[in-house]
């Protein structure tokens, strides 16, 4: 049996690292984007908005590190794919960056502005969160459709934009169930019900459309005997949706027991959905157009980058774990210094 050469296995390693970064970004920045989307805008809701922002305050800025890492890996390890993707997504990427800037500015200014202007910055934070999630969903739709022109692609991308926004709201509201209590936790339970149903519709839509528009994906999913194993992915995903629906009807419980389970279930849904997309397209980095080996940098460059990745990625993971360990438990009042 022939041994794999560096030019064969290095692109697999880097697409794995990039996939890890994208998944962690979708989960970690996903919940804080969801919290931003869910901010209630009534003047009487100021205390709840403060608690919601306090629940993400120690984490939200660091969560975006994974987006920077994913794009950096795409640029350095797969420059051809980076050029192709960014050429087709230049405008939505610019809008996404605008949304991220609005979030960053609003987060700081809401604490420094006059009392009568605080609501304006809370609204800006909400708008920035919506812009970010809608554009990310649109870009995902374009990616699944292989960046094909025409109204069917645009229609699916619009549906994907709504689906990703619902998914982020789902994980954000589940985060709030875990991090808050009292009336706000009760509202978060209702939000999780609604967002979960919308996210379920989005997952079903992508699951139906993806094999229809990509014949290779259909063959991969429905070839016997592999179909007997891979169909466990959507089955487990739908089970997690159902388990959350049942559990949410029984929350909150005495001593706030099981408040963390909805968030874990949504984590499972995110992981399974990401696994399904990865299985659908690997080894293509641009569906139907470019494989990871065609897009990869020179082997010497990948070896050099790998040395840095082996050092940097564990450090980021360690910092992330440490931060969540330090700030575990219910959200408390957010203080600025």
LINTAGI-V341845 format. One record per pair of residues at least 12 apart in sequence whose ideal C-beta (glycine too) atoms are under 8 Angstrom apart, sorted by the first residue. I is the first residue (numbers start at 0). J is the second residue. D is the distance in Angstrom with one decimal. If there is no record, write none. Layout:
((I	J	D) (I	J	D))
This chain:
((5	298	5.0) (5	301	7.5) (5	302	6.7) (6	292	7.4) (6	295	7.5) (6	298	4.7) (7	292	7.2) (9	295	7.0) (9	298	6.3) (9	301	4.3) (9	302	7.0) (9	305	6.9) (10	76	7.4) (10	77	7.7) (10	291	4.2) (10	292	5.4) (10	294	7.8) (10	295	4.1) (10	301	7.3) (11	282	7.7) (11	291	6.9) (12	305	6.8) (13	72	6.2) (13	76	4.1) (13	77	7.2) (13	291	7.7) (13	295	7.4) (13	301	6.5) (13	304	7.6) (13	305	7.6) (13	308	7.8) (14	76	8.0) (14	77	7.7) (14	281	7.4) (14	282	7.6) (14	284	6.6) (14	291	4.9) (16	72	5.9) (16	308	5.9) (16	312	6.5) (17	69	5.5) (17	72	4.4) (17	73	6.2) (17	76	7.2) (17	77	7.8) (18	273	7.4) (18	277	6.0) (19	312	7.8) (20	65	4.8) (20	66	7.8) (20	68	4.4) (20	69	3.9) (20	72	6.5) (21	65	7.5) (21	69	4.9) (21	273	7.5) (22	269	7.2) (22	270	7.0) (22	273	5.0) (23	65	4.6) (23	319	7.8) (24	62	7.1) (24	63	7.5) (24	65	3.7) (24	66	4.7) (24	69	6.1) (25	269	6.0) (25	273	7.0) (26	170	6.9) (26	266	6.2) (26	269	5.4) (27	58	7.1) (27	62	4.0) (27	65	6.4) (27	319	7.4) (28	59	7.4) (28	62	4.1) (28	63	5.6) (28	65	7.0) (28	66	6.5) (29	166	7.1) (29	167	4.7) (29	170	5.0) (29	171	7.3) (29	269	7.2) (30	55	7.4) (30	167	7.4) (30	170	4.6) (30	171	4.9) (30	173	7.5) (30	174	4.1) (30	262	7.8) (31	55	4.1) (31	58	6.6) (31	59	4.1) (31	62	5.9) (31	171	7.1) (31	174	7.9) (32	128	5.0) (32	131	5.9) (32	132	5.3) (32	167	4.8) (32	171	6.7) (33	128	7.9) (33	132	7.9) (33	167	4.2) (33	168	4.7) (33	169	6.9) (33	170	5.4) (33	171	1.9) (33	172	6.5) (33	174	7.0) (33	194	7.6) (34	51	5.3) (34	52	7.4) (34	54	6.6) (34	55	5.2) (34	128	7.9) (34	171	4.4) (34	174	6.5) (34	175	6.5) (35	102	6.5) (35	124	5.4) (35	125	5.8) (35	127	7.0) (35	128	3.0) (35	129	7.8) (35	171	7.6) (36	125	6.6) (36	128	4.9) (36	129	5.8) (36	132	6.5) (36	164	6.7) (36	167	6.6) (36	168	5.2) (36	171	6.6) (37	51	7.2) (37	168	6.0) (37	171	5.7) (37	172	6.0) (37	175	7.3) (37	187	7.9) (37	190	5.6) (38	51	6.1) (38	52	7.8) (38	121	5.9) (38	124	6.6) (38	125	4.8) (38	128	7.9) (39	186	7.6) (40	118	7.3) (40	121	7.1) (40	122	6.2) (40	125	7.0) (42	118	6.6) (45	117	7.2) (45	118	7.5) (47	182	7.5) (47	183	4.9) (47	186	7.5) (48	121	5.5) (49	332	7.0) (49	333	6.3) (50	179	6.0) (50	183	5.8) (50	330	5.6) (50	332	7.7) (51	175	6.5) (51	179	7.5) (51	183	7.2) (51	330	7.8) (52	106	7.3) (52	109	7.5) (52	124	7.6) (52	333	6.0) (53	330	4.6) (53	331	6.4) (53	332	6.2) (53	333	3.6) (54	174	6.9) (54	175	6.4) (54	178	4.2) (54	179	6.5) (54	330	3.7) (55	174	7.8) (56	333	4.8) (57	322	6.3) (57	325	7.7) (57	326	4.4) (58	322	6.3) (58	323	7.1) (58	326	7.1) (59	102	8.0) (59	106	7.3) (60	103	7.6) (61	318	7.2) (61	319	6.9) (61	322	6.4) (63	99	7.1) (64	315	6.0) (65	315	7.6) (68	311	7.8) (68	312	7.5) (68	315	7.0) (72	308	7.6) (75	296	6.7) (75	300	7.5) (75	304	5.6) (76	295	6.5) (76	296	5.8) (76	301	6.2) (76	304	6.3) (77	284	5.8) (77	291	6.8) (77	294	4.1) (77	295	6.0) (77	296	7.2) (78	294	7.4) (78	296	6.1) (79	289	6.4) (79	293	6.9) (79	294	4.3) (80	284	4.5) (80	285	5.6) (80	289	5.5) (80	294	4.0) (83	146	7.9) (83	285	5.6) (83	288	7.2) (83	289	6.5) (84	142	7.5) (84	146	7.9) (84	285	6.6) (87	141	6.6) (87	146	4.5) (88	138	5.2) (88	141	6.4) (91	134	4.5) (91	137	5.3) (91	138	5.2) (91	141	7.7) (92	134	7.5) (92	138	7.4) (94	130	6.0) (94	134	4.8) (95	130	7.0) (95	131	5.5) (95	134	4.1) (95	135	6.3) (95	138	7.6) (97	127	7.8) (97	130	6.3) (98	126	7.7) (98	127	4.6) (98	128	7.0) (98	129	7.4) (98	130	3.1) (98	131	3.7) (98	134	6.7) (99	127	6.9) (99	131	5.8) (100	127	7.3) (101	123	5.4) (101	124	7.3) (101	126	6.2) (101	127	3.1) (101	130	6.9) (102	124	5.7) (102	127	3.8) (102	128	6.1) (102	131	6.9) (103	127	8.0) (104	123	7.1) (105	120	4.6) (105	121	7.2) (105	123	4.0) (105	124	3.9) (105	127	6.2) (106	124	6.2) (108	120	4.9) (108	123	8.0) (109	121	5.9) (109	124	6.9) (110	333	7.9) (110	335	4.3) (111	335	7.6) (129	164	7.0) (132	160	7.8) (132	163	5.8) (132	164	4.4) (132	167	4.9) (133	160	4.6) (133	161	7.8) (133	163	7.7) (133	164	5.7) (134	160	7.3) (135	160	8.0) (135	163	5.7) (136	156	7.8) (136	159	4.8) (136	160	3.6) (136	161	6.8) (136	162	6.1) (136	163	3.0) (136	164	5.9) (137	156	4.8) (137	157	7.0) (137	159	6.5) (137	160	4.3) (138	156	7.9) (139	156	8.0) (139	159	5.2) (139	163	6.0) (140	152	7.6) (140	155	5.2) (140	156	3.2) (140	157	7.3) (140	158	6.9) (140	159	3.1) (140	160	6.6) (141	156	5.1) (142	285	7.9) (142	286	6.8) (143	155	7.3) (143	159	7.1) (143	205	6.8) (143	208	7.5) (143	209	5.8) (143	212	7.5) (143	213	7.8) (143	276	7.7) (143	286	6.9) (144	156	6.8) (144	212	6.1) (145	212	7.6) (145	213	7.2) (145	285	7.4) (145	286	4.5) (145	287	4.7) (145	288	6.6) (146	285	7.4) (146	288	7.9) (151	212	8.0) (155	208	5.8) (155	212	7.7) (158	201	7.3) (158	204	5.8) (159	201	7.3) (159	205	6.9) (161	197	7.6) (161	201	6.8) (162	197	7.6) (162	198	6.8) (162	200	7.3) (162	201	2.4) (162	202	7.2) (162	204	6.5) (162	205	6.7) (163	201	7.3) (165	194	5.5) (165	197	3.6) (165	198	4.4) (165	200	7.7) (165	201	5.6) (166	194	7.9) (166	198	4.5) (166	201	6.5) (166	202	7.9) (166	268	7.9) (166	269	7.4) (166	272	8.0) (168	190	6.9) (168	194	4.0) (168	197	7.6) (168	198	7.7) (169	191	6.6) (169	194	4.0) (169	195	5.2) (169	197	7.7) (169	198	4.5) (169	265	5.7) (169	268	7.9) (170	262	7.2) (170	265	4.6) (170	266	7.6) (170	269	6.8) (171	194	7.8) (172	187	5.0) (172	188	7.9) (172	190	3.8) (172	191	4.1) (172	194	5.5) (173	187	7.8) (173	191	5.4) (173	243	7.8) (173	261	4.3) (173	262	4.2) (173	264	7.5) (173	265	4.7) (174	262	5.8) (175	187	3.7) (175	190	7.4) (176	188	5.9) (176	191	6.2) (176	250	6.8) (176	258	5.5) (176	261	5.5) (176	262	7.0) (177	258	5.2) (177	259	4.9) (177	261	7.5) (177	262	4.9) (178	329	6.0) (178	330	4.6) (179	329	6.7) (179	330	5.9) (180	251	7.7) (180	255	6.5) (180	329	6.1) (184	251	5.9) (184	258	7.6) (185	251	7.3) (188	247	5.6) (188	250	5.4) (188	251	7.2) (191	243	7.2) (191	247	5.8) (191	261	5.9) (192	244	7.4) (192	247	5.5) (195	240	6.4) (195	243	5.8) (195	244	6.8) (195	247	7.7) (195	265	7.9) (198	240	7.9) (198	268	7.6) (199	237	7.9) (199	240	5.1) (202	236	6.6) (202	240	7.9) (202	268	7.5) (202	272	6.2) (205	272	8.0) (206	233	6.1) (206	275	7.5) (209	279	6.1) (213	279	7.2) (213	286	6.2) (213	287	6.7) (215	287	7.2) (216	279	4.6) (216	280	7.4) (219	278	7.1) (219	279	6.6) (220	278	7.9) (220	279	7.2) (229	278	6.5) (232	271	5.4) (232	274	6.0) (232	275	5.1) (232	278	7.4) (233	271	7.7) (233	275	6.9) (235	267	7.2) (235	271	5.7) (236	267	7.7) (236	268	5.6) (236	271	4.3) (236	272	6.5) (236	275	7.7) (239	264	4.6) (239	265	7.6) (239	267	4.7) (239	268	4.9) (239	271	7.3) (240	264	7.9) (240	268	6.7) (242	264	5.7) (243	261	5.3) (243	264	4.7) (243	265	7.1) (246	260	5.9) (246	261	6.2) (246	264	7.6) (247	261	6.4))
